[in-house]
């Protein structure tokens, strides 16, 4: 290439490999001597999604046939599979996961870890990679054992693990993006294939959501991109519909997995390498791998699963969480990630050597923090509610309507919940409009809507219009409307708010318990992670006339 320019070809077979290499490419940031092109290696079942992911990057691409007939100054790949030996130029190979913890017998040798298999590392009996850039010395030893003919190996660390650690300060931003609030976030992590969590226990997300109180726990699911690709978004949404209706956060298949690991309070994992990244962050880890042939014995992932509690059933989560919090998972992760925080700096020297260039004098820039999740979980429209009234303190536990947990009443959002729940719910709520209206329009007042709901829905005992986060108009059947306001719980410089729809159920239960009729009164609404003061007073004119 003229003028001292160098061409780097990034060869990908799947979206997973692409995302891994995108975490590597900052080694070339700021260097206008380096031009990067991408090519799709034929033969993968997941190449359609790889193309779509590549298109979203805005990168320039090169057809495979042209790539095979063009001399490159450096070829980068994060998967050894495919005819990479046909690409002319020095070739560097990186892992596309953590720890080489799985075997895939249908794609190589049944007893050799995927990524270390001579079937893929050798072409005509000779190694085709000029450099193996590995994350830990343990991986280099295993490479030498499984494929002694392999080319030179260097231990540089893991750029993705480093990016995760660098993103830790954004934890609160990630939790705010998905509406976690004061709840505990439990992230389920599933790899792909027949032994994966989602293949063996597809109902676990819905089972956990049916068992865990909505105001105390949030559940998220991280799927391997290959599972997204194989299933497709349409079928995935259909299969997960009950869990999604109950508030499941379903991560998109690129960077959201990382943000959710950082946001998590605990991670439930099968034998996929995402669990090792969670362990490196120090998150409590719970195993959910039920055995099989894919997990490589004595690998870092096998050690992690051996040292952490196992979740046999959704009802056992509380005990598993307690055990996981007493276990430090970073020991097994230390055998997967060396040189933490230094991967890009170490890798840059080796890649520039293959390019035949002197690295820039400036230090390599840190990879950017992972972006906040764009996924917004659905807010449940129906709850089965269990309450406990003790004087002026009301404890509220809310579950999906099909839960097996005991419940005091059904609460539903109007009109989102649909005809069945609306006809049978004892509590109905309606959110005031948040968008400004233009032109001609008509609207209910809060008093008008609550009176109409009580008239049209015979089963309804309490109707409430949610006016703002901390203010609502509540109309009990046979009583005068009330203005209900809540105070956030303030502690150590932080404010924590209760869901106003949970407050509606708390006041409904307190009134149903037959308290003295006098107002104003102050209650304590306890949803588990937060208890807030709730003030009841005769309805104010401004609240009665509030347009909803």
N, C-alpha and C positions, 0 to 999 in steps of 0.2 A: 504494500500500500504506500502511495507516494507521500513525500513530505514528513517522514517519521511517524505517520499514522499507523495505528494497529487496529485490527478487526477482531472483535470477540464474538463468537457464536455461542448462543445459549440454546442448548438442545433439550427439549422437554418432551415428555410422553404423557403427562397428566397435569391437572391443575395443582396437585400437591407438589410436584417437582418444580413447577413454575413459582409457586409461592415461596418455596424454600430458597430458590435462586434469587428471587427479588430481595430477600434479606441479605444476600451476599453482595449484590451489585453496588451498594454504597462504597465498596473499596475503590471504585473508579470515579466517584463523585468529584467534580471540579477539574477533571483531566480531559481537555479537549483533544488529546492525542488518541483517545480510545473511542472507537465507535462500536456500538453493541447492536447485534441483530439476533433474531430468534428464529428457530426452525422447529417444526413438529416432527418428532421421530415416529414413523409409522408403526402400527401393530398393537396399540393399546386399545382396550375396550372403553377407555375414558377420554379418548382424544377429542370428542365433540365439546365437552366441557373445558378441556384444555384450550381449545381454540377460542371459545367464548371468553375465558378468563384472560387470555392473551390479548384479545381485541380490546378489553376494558383498560388495559395498561397504556394503550396508544403506542405500543412499540412497533418498530419496523420488522417485518418478517421476510424470510427467505424460503422458497419452496425446497422441499427435501432434495429433489434431484439436483437443483442448483447448488445446494449446500454441499452435496457429495462431490461436486466437480469444482469447487472453489477452495483454494488454500486459505486457511484461517490462521491467525496468529495465536489464538487460544480458543479451545472448545470447552465450555463448561456444561456439566450435567449433574443432576442429582438423582439419577437412576441408572444402573448399569445395563438395563434391558434395552433391546433393540440393536440395530446394526450401527452402533456408534463408531465402530472401527472403520467404517467407510468415510467418516468425516476427516479430511486432511488437516493436519496441524497438531500441535501439542494438546493433550486432553487432560483436564482435571476433573476428578469425580468426587462429589460430596454425598453424604447420606441424605435421604429425604425424610428421615424420622430421627428418633432418639434411641440409641442403644442396641440396634440390630436385634430386636427381641422377638421377631416372628419368623416362622417358616411358612412358605407358600408352596406346597408340594406340586400343585398344578401348574406352577410357573418355573420349576427348576427342581433341584434336589430336595427330597422330602425332609432330610435331616440336617440341612444347612441353613443358617439364617439368611433371610432375604437381604440382599445387598452384599453378602460375602460369598456368594455361590460361584465357583469356577465356571459353571455353565454360562454365566453372563459376563464374568470378568476376563475370560480368555476368548480369543478368536483364533481358530486354527492352532490352538495350543499355546498361544502367546498372549501376554497381557497387552491390552490396547490402551489402558490409562497410563499416562506419564506421571500422574500424581494422584494419590488418595489423600484428601484433606479430612481428617477425622476429628472427632470431638473429645476423645479420651484415649489414653495409652492402652486401656483394656480392649478397645476396638482394634487398635493396631496389632495387638497380640493375637486376637481372634482372626484377623485378616491373614496373618502369617500362618496360622494353624490350618485354616480352611482352604487358603489359596496361596501356597508358598511362592508360586510363580508371579504373584501380583507385583506391580511396579512400586516405586517408592511411596512410603506413607509418612505423613507428618501429622502431628497432633496440634491443632489450632484452637480447639474449643468449638462452641456451637453458636453461630450468629443469632439464631432464633431465640435460644435461651438467654443470650445477652440482651436482646431486644425486650424480652419479657421482663427481665430484672430492671431495665431502664424505664419501663412503663409503670412500675409500681406506684410512683407518686400520683398517677391518674386514677387510682382505685375508686375514689369517691365520685369522680366524673363518670366512670363506667357504671357504677351502681345507680347514680342519678338517671342515666340515660335509659335504663330498663325499669326504673321505678321500684327499686328494691327497698328504699327507705330503711327503717330499723329492723327489717326482717333478716333472717338467715338465708343466704343464697346457697342452695345445694345444686351443684352442677353434675349432671350425668355425662360421662364421656364414653363414646362408642367408636371403635374402629370399624372396619368393614369386613365382610366375609361371613361364612357360616358359623363361626365361633364368637362373633361379636355380640356385644350386649343387646343391640337393637334387633339382631336376628334371633337370639335365644329368648330374650325377655322383652318383647316389643311393648308389652303392657305396663312395664315398670314406671314410666313417667306418670301415667294416669293413676296407677295404684298409689304412688307417693302423694300425688296431689289430693287424692280422695282421703288419705290418712292424715295429712299434715294440715294444721290450721292455716288458712290463707293469710291471716294477718301476722303470723309468726314465721312463715317460711315462704320462700320463692324457689321454684324449681326451673332449671334450665337444662337443655339437651344440646350437647356438642357432638355432631356426627362427622365422621371422616368424609372428606370431599368425595371419595369414591362411592360412599353410601348415598350421598346426595345424587351423584351422577347416575348410579345404577337404578335408583328408585324413581327419580324425577320429582320436581317440586309439586306437581299436581297430586300424585299418589301419596307422597310424603305428608302433605297437608291433610289428605283424606284419612290416612291411617292414624295420624296423630290428632284428629279433630277433637275427640273428647278431652285430651290433655290440653290442647290449645284453647278450647273454650274455658277450661279451668285456670288459665293463666300461664301455661308453659311458655318459657322463652326458648324458641328454636333458633339457634345460631345460624347465620348465613355461612356459606362454606369457604370464606377466605380468612379475614383477620379477626372476626368476631370471637372465635374460639379463644384467642389469647386474652382479649379484654374480659371475657367471662371467667377465665381461670384467675385472673388478677382480682376480679370482683368477688370471687367465691369465698364462702366461709368453710366449705368442705367440697370435696370432689369424689364422686363415685365412679370408678373406672373399670373397664375390662383390661385386656392385655395390650391395648394400643399405647403408643408412645406418648400420647397426650398426658397420661397419668404421670409419667416421669417429669414432664415440664411442671405439672402441678406440685409434685414433690420438691422440685428445685426451688419453687417459690415458698416452700414451707407450709403449703396448705394441708390441712388434715385430709388424708386419703383413705378411702374405703374401697376394698376390692369387690368386684362383681363379675369375676371371670369364673365360670363353672367348669373349667378343665377342658382338655382336648389335646390336639396334636400341634397347635400353632405356636404356643408359648415356648420359647427357647429356654431350656433348663440353665440355671446359674447365670442368666443374663441379668442386667440391672433391673429389668421389668419383673423378672421372676423373683428377684430378691425383694423388690418393693411389695409385690402381692403376698409374699410369704411373711412379711413383717407387719402388715397392716390388717385391720379387722375385715371380715368378709360379710357382705350383706346378702343373706339368704332370702329375705322377704321384706317387703315395704314396711311391715309393722315392726321390724327389728331396727329401723333407722336410728331411733333415739339411743339405743345401747351401742350401736356401731359408731355413732358420732362421739359419744363419751369416750369410747376406747381409742378412736382415731385422734382425738385431741390430746390423749396421753402418749401418743407415739410420734416421734420426730421422723418424718419421711425423707429428710435430706441426706441421710446416710446412703441409701441405695442410689439416690440421684447423683451423689458425688462420684459414683463409678461410671456415670454417663456423660458428665460435663466437666471438662478440665478448663483451666485458664479463664475462669469466668470474668467477663468484662473486657477480654482482650482478643476475642476471636477475629474481628475484622482487621485489627492491627497486625496480628500474626499472619493471617491469610493473605493480606495485601503483598507482603514481601515475596511469598511463594508465587503468587499469580503474576506479579510484575517480572519475576525472574523468567517465567515461561514466556512472557511477552517480549523479553529482551529489552525492557525499558527500566530506567531508574525511577523508583516511586517518587511522587511529588514530595517536596521538602516539608509541606504542612502535614500535621497529624491527620489520620483518617477520621472523618466525622462519624459521630455516633449515628446509628440508624434511628429514624424517628420513632417516637412512642406510637404504639398501636392506636388507631382512632377509636373513638367511642362507638359502641354498637349502634347501628341504625335500626335494628329490629326493635319494634315496640310490641310487647306482649298484649294480648287481648285482655281487657278488663272483664272479669266474669259478670254475667248479667243475672245470675241466679245463685243463691246460697241456701244451704241447709244450715241453720244457726242454732248453736247450743249456748245457752246463757246460764249464768249463776248469779243470783241476786242476794247480796248480803248487806242489808241496810241500804246505804246510798252508794255502795260499790257494786258495779255490774261487770262481770267477766264475760267476754264474748269470744266464742270460737266459731269460725265459719268454714264450711266445707262445700265441695260441689254437691249438687242436689242428689246425685246417685250414691253418695257416701254410705257406708255401713255404720258410721259413727252416729250415736244418739243425737237427736236434734229437738229444739224447742219450737222453732217455727221456720217457715220458708219465706225468704225475702227476694224480691225481684225488681229489676230496673224496667221502667216503662219508657218507651214501648219495646225496647231491645229484646227483652226476655221471650217474647212471643206469647200467643194466646193461652197455651196450657198453663205455664207458670203464673201468668198474670191473673188467671181465673182462680188459682188455688193459693196464691201467696197471702200470708197474713200481713206482710209489710211490703209496700210499694214505694219506690223512690224514683225521682225524675230530676235530671240535671238541668239547670238553667242554661240557656244558650250562651256560648262563649264568643261567638263570632258576631260582629256588628251586622245588622240588617240594613239593607238599602231599599229604597222604593217603597211600594205599598206592602204592608204586612199586617197580620193579626197575631196576637199572642195571648195565651193564658196568663193571668196573674197567678201567683203562688197560691193564694187562697182559693181562686177559682179552680185550679187544677186539682188541688188536694180534695176539695169538696166533690168534684166530678169523679175522681177515682174512687172515693168511698161510696158514691151512689151507684156507679157502674159495676163495681167489683164487690159482690156481696161477701166474699171471703176476706176481704181486706179489713184489717183492724186499725192499721196506722198507715197514713200516706204522708210522704215528706218530699218537699221540694228543696233540693240542694242548691243554695244560692251562691255560696262561695266555699272555699276550702274549710273555713271555720264558722260558717253560719248557715242555718237552714230553718225552714218553716215546717213544723211537724203538726199534723192534725190527727189526733186519736179519735176513733169513732165514739160518738156520744160525749165528747169533751170539746172545749174551746181550743182553737189552734194555739200553739206555743212557738215562741222564738227560742231556738236552741243555738247557743254559741259554745265553741270549744277553745280552750287554751292549749297551745303546744306545751309539751314537756321540755323544760329547759334544764340542761345539766352540763357543766364543764364547757360552757361557751357554745353549746349546740342546741338546736331546736329540733324536736321530733314530733311529728304530727300523726294523729290517727286518721284512718280513712273515714270520711264523714258518713259513708253508708253503714259502717260498723257502729257508729254512734247512734244512727237511727234505730238499729236493732237493740242497742243497749237501753235507750229510752223506752222503746216499746215494751221490753221485758220488765223494766222497772215499773212502768204504769200497770202492766198486767198483774204484777205481784200485789197490787192493791195498796199503794203507799198513801199517806195523807194527801189530801187534795191541794194543800196550800202551796202557792208559788210566790216568789221565786225559790228555787231549790238549786243546789249544786251536787252533782253526782261525780263519781270517779269511774270512768270507762276504761277498763283494763283489757287490752287485746293481746297480752302476752309480752311482747317486747317493749310496749309503751303503755303508760296509764296517763290519761289526760282528764283534766277537769272539764265538766260539761255543765253549763249554766242553763236552767230552764226559767222562762219568764212568760207572762202573757204576751201574745203576738203583738209586735209593733206594726204600726200602720205601713211603714216603708217596706216591711217584709210581706205583709198581706198583699200589697200592690206590686210587688217585684215581678217583672215580666219574665216568664220562664219559657 
